[in-house]
C-alpha cells in the first residue's frame, strides 16, 4: 500500500530543500499480525519490521551565506513499524445501490531513528556529514511517518471506495458475455472476535434483459456457524440459485441429448427432468 510512495518536496524557505523524494520497500517480515477491532467494526494488519529506502534526487543544504552543499541522498531505513486497519460500513450510491464503504482505523507508524543510515553524494559532503545525518534522521523520518499515515488513512480507503463506487454494485461474470451479478451489500461487513462475515445480494442476470427477481424471497442467511470446523464458510440461498440458472439460460444455450433407455427412467420421467433443466425450479 505504501511501496513507491511519492513524497512531497521540502523547502525551509532559507535556501535548503529536498526534491524528488520517494520511498521504496525493500523487505517486510513474513509474519503479519491480523486482529479485529470489534468496537470499530474493523480488521487491523500489524507489521513490526519493514525495511525501506528513501531517496532524494536533489537536495541543497545551506552551510553559510552563499555556500550550499548540493547533491543526492539515500536513506536506508531498517525498521519501520506499521499498523493499518480498515473499518467497514456501507454507502448509498447516486443509483440507490448500497455498497461497502471503508475508512482507515487504528493506523500507526513508527520509524526507528537509531536504525537509519544516510548516504550522501555531492559537494561539501564531509563538511555537512554529521549535521546532515541528524537532519535526514529527523526531517525525513517525520515526513515519512506523516505521508505513510496519510496514505493508510486517506489514500488507500479512498482508492478502494472509488473502485467500489465505479462498479455500481455490479460485477461482470467470466465466460459469458452480458452475464452480470448484483453483489450489493445491504448490511456492512461484520467483524467479531472470531470471524468476519459479509452478505451480498447475489442476483445473477443478463444485462441485455435486466434484473429479474426470482419468485422466492431472500431469506435470513447466517455468516458463520460455530458448530462447523471450517474456517471459510459460504452460504447460498435458493434466491441465488434460481437467479443463477435462470440467467445462465438467458446468456447461453445448453445443448445435449439424453436417451431414456440409458437412465433407467421412462420417457415421461425424462421429459419432466428436461422441463426442470429448462427453467422450472421448485422451492427446494
C-alpha positions in Angstrom: 0.0 0.0 0.0 2.9 2.4 0.6 5.6 0.9 -1.8 7.0 3.5 -4.2 5.1 6.3 -2.4 6.0 9.8 -3.8 6.9 12.2 -1.0 6.3 16.0 -1.3 9.2 18.4 -1.8 10.6 20.1 1.3 11.8 23.7 1.4 12.7 25.6 4.5 12.4 29.0 2.8 16.1 29.8 3.5 17.8 28.1 0.6 17.7 24.5 1.8 15.4 21.9 0.1 14.8 18.3 -0.7 13.2 17.4 -4.1 12.3 14.2 -5.9 11.7 12.2 -2.7 10.5 8.6 -2.8 10.1 5.6 -0.5 10.6 2.1 -1.8 10.0 -1.0 0.3 13.0 -3.4 0.4 11.8 -6.2 2.7 9.0 -7.0 5.0 8.8 -9.7 7.7 6.7 -12.7 6.7 4.7 -12.6 9.9 1.9 -10.1 9.9 -0.5 -10.0 12.9 -4.1 -9.8 11.9 -6.6 -8.9 14.6 -10.1 -7.4 15.0 -11.2 -4.1 16.5 -14.8 -5.0 17.2 -15.7 -1.6 18.6 -14.8 0.0 15.3 -16.0 -2.9 13.2 -12.5 -3.1 11.7 -9.7 -5.5 10.9 -6.1 -4.5 11.6 -2.9 -5.7 10.0 0.3 -5.1 12.0 3.9 -5.5 10.7 6.6 -4.8 13.3 9.6 -4.9 10.9 9.7 -3.3 7.4 12.9 -2.1 5.8 12.9 0.5 3.1 15.0 3.1 1.3 14.1 6.7 0.9 15.8 8.5 -2.0 16.2 12.2 -2.7 17.1 13.1 -6.2 18.3 16.6 -5.4 19.0 18.3 -2.1 20.5 21.6 -1.2 21.8 22.4 2.3 22.8 25.9 3.4 26.2 25.8 5.1 26.9 29.6 5.3 25.7 32.7 3.4 26.0 31.9 -0.3 27.6 28.5 0.4 25.5 25.5 -0.3 26.0 21.7 -0.3 24.3 20.2 -3.3 23.8 16.6 -4.2 21.6 13.5 -3.8 20.8 11.3 -0.9 19.9 7.8 0.0 18.4 6.9 3.4 18.4 3.3 4.5 15.6 2.8 7.0 15.9 -0.6 8.6 13.0 -0.6 11.0 9.5 0.7 10.2 6.6 -0.4 12.3 3.2 -0.1 10.7 -0.4 -0.9 11.8 -3.1 -0.4 9.2 -6.8 -1.1 9.8 -10.0 -0.8 7.7 -13.4 -0.1 9.3 -16.4 -1.4 7.4 -19.7 0.4 6.8 -21.9 0.9 3.7 -22.8 3.9 1.5 -25.7 4.6 -0.9 -24.6 5.5 -4.4 -26.5 8.0 -6.6 -28.1 5.0 -8.3 -29.6 3.9 -5.0 -27.4 0.9 -4.8 -25.9 0.0 -1.4 -22.2 -1.0 -1.4 -19.3 -1.4 1.0 -17.5 1.7 2.3 -14.3 1.6 4.3 -12.4 4.1 6.4 -8.9 4.0 8.0 -8.8 2.7 11.6 -6.0 2.2 14.1 -3.4 3.5 11.7 0.0 3.8 13.3 3.6 4.0 12.1 7.0 4.5 13.8 10.4 4.8 12.2 13.4 3.8 14.4 15.6 6.9 14.2 18.6 5.0 15.6 18.4 2.4 12.8 18.8 4.8 9.8 21.9 5.1 7.6 22.3 8.2 5.5 24.4 8.1 2.3 25.2 11.5 0.6 26.7 12.3 -2.8 27.7 15.8 -3.9 29.9 18.7 -2.9 30.8 19.8 0.7 29.6 16.4 1.9 32.3 16.0 4.5 31.6 19.4 5.9 27.9 18.7 6.5 28.1 14.9 7.2 27.2 14.9 10.9 24.7 17.8 10.5 23.1 16.1 7.5 22.8 12.8 9.4 20.8 14.5 12.1 18.7 16.4 9.6 17.8 13.4 7.5 17.1 11.2 10.5 14.7 13.8 11.9 13.2 15.6 9.0 12.9 12.6 6.6 11.6 10.3 9.3 9.0 12.9 10.3 7.9 13.3 6.7 7.8 9.6 6.0 5.6 8.9 9.1 3.2 11.7 8.1 2.9 10.5 4.5 2.5 6.9 5.4 -0.3 7.7 7.9 -2.0 9.9 5.3 -1.7 7.1 2.7 -3.2 4.4 5.0 -5.8 6.7 6.5 -7.0 8.6 3.4 -5.4 7.5 0.1 -5.9 3.7 0.3 -9.5 3.8 1.6 -10.3 6.5 -0.9 -9.0 4.4 -3.8 -11.0 1.3 -2.6 -14.2 3.3 -2.2 -13.7 4.9 -5.7 -13.3 1.5 -7.3 -16.4 0.1 -5.5 -18.4 3.2 -6.5 -17.3 2.8 -10.1 -18.6 -0.8 -10.1 -22.1 0.5 -9.0 -22.5 -2.8 -7.1 -22.3 -4.9 -10.3 -19.6 -7.4 -11.3 -19.3 -9.0 -14.8 -19.2 -12.8 -14.7 -16.5 -14.5 -16.8 -17.0 -16.8 -19.8 -20.4 -15.5 -21.0 -20.9 -12.0 -22.4 -23.5 -9.8 -20.7 -23.7 -12.0 -17.6 -23.6 -9.9 -14.5 -24.1 -10.4 -10.8 -25.6 -7.8 -8.5 -23.5 -8.0 -5.4 -24.9 -5.1 -3.4 -24.4 -5.3 0.4 -27.5 -4.1 2.3 -25.6 -4.5 5.5 -22.0 -3.7 6.4 -19.4 -6.5 6.8 -19.5 -7.8 10.4 -16.3 -8.1 12.5 -16.4 -10.1 15.6 -13.7 -11.6 17.9 -13.9 -14.9 16.0 -14.9 -14.2 12.4 -15.5 -11.7 9.6 -18.7 -12.0 7.6 -20.3 -10.2 4.7 -23.5 -10.8 2.8 -24.2 -9.8 -0.8 -27.5 -9.8 -2.8 -26.0 -12.2 -5.3 -28.6 -11.8 -8.1 -27.3 -13.0 -11.5 -28.8 -11.5 -14.6 -28.4 -10.9 -18.3 -27.5 -7.2 -18.7 -29.5 -7.1 -22.0 -32.6 -8.1 -20.2 -32.1 -6.5 -16.8 -32.6 -7.8 -13.3 -35.3 -10.4 -12.8 -36.3 -11.2 -9.3 -36.8 -14.9 -8.5 -40.1 -16.0 -7.2 -38.6 -16.8 -3.8 -37.7 -14.1 -1.3 -34.2 -13.5 0.1 -34.1 -15.4 3.4 -32.2 -14.5 6.5 -28.8 -16.1 6.0 -26.0 -16.9 8.5 -22.5 -15.6 8.3 -20.9 -18.2 10.4 -21.9 -21.5 12.1 -19.7 -22.2 15.2 -20.7 -25.9 15.1 -18.7 -26.3 11.8 -14.9 -26.5 12.0 -14.4 -24.9 8.6 -12.6 -21.6 8.8 -14.0 -20.4 5.5 -17.8 -20.7 5.2 -20.2 -19.7 2.4 -23.9 -20.0 2.5 -26.0 -19.8 -0.7 -29.8 -19.3 -0.8 -32.4 -20.6 -3.2 -32.8 -17.0 -4.3 -29.2 -17.1 -5.6 -29.5 -20.5 -7.2 -32.8 -19.6 -9.0 -31.2 -16.4 -10.4 -28.1 -18.1 -11.4 -29.7 -20.8 -13.5 -32.4 -18.5 -14.9 -29.8 -16.0 -16.1 -27.4 -18.7 -17.3 -30.1 -20.0 -19.7 -30.6 -16.4 -21.0 -26.9 -15.7 -21.7 -26.1 -19.0 -23.3 -27.6 -22.1 -24.8 -27.2 -25.6 -23.3 -27.4 -28.4 -25.8 -27.3 -32.1 -25.4 -29.3 -35.3 -25.6 -30.4 -37.9 -23.2 -31.6 -41.4 -24.0 -34.3 -42.7 -21.6 -33.1 -46.2 -22.0 -29.7 -45.2 -20.6 -31.1 -43.7 -17.5 -33.4 -46.4 -16.3 -36.3 -43.9 -16.4 -39.3 -44.0 -18.6 -39.9 -41.2 -21.2 -42.3 -39.3 -19.1 -39.8 -39.0 -16.3 -37.0 -37.9 -18.7 -39.4 -35.2 -20.1 -40.1 -34.0 -16.5 -36.3 -33.8 -15.9 -35.7 -31.8 -19.1 -38.5 -29.4 -18.1 -36.8 -28.9 -14.8 -33.4 -28.2 -16.5 -35.1 -25.7 -19.0 -36.2 -23.3 -16.3 -38.7 -24.6 -13.7 -37.4 -24.6 -10.2 -39.5 -25.6 -7.1 -39.0 -24.2 -3.6 -36.4 -26.9 -2.8 
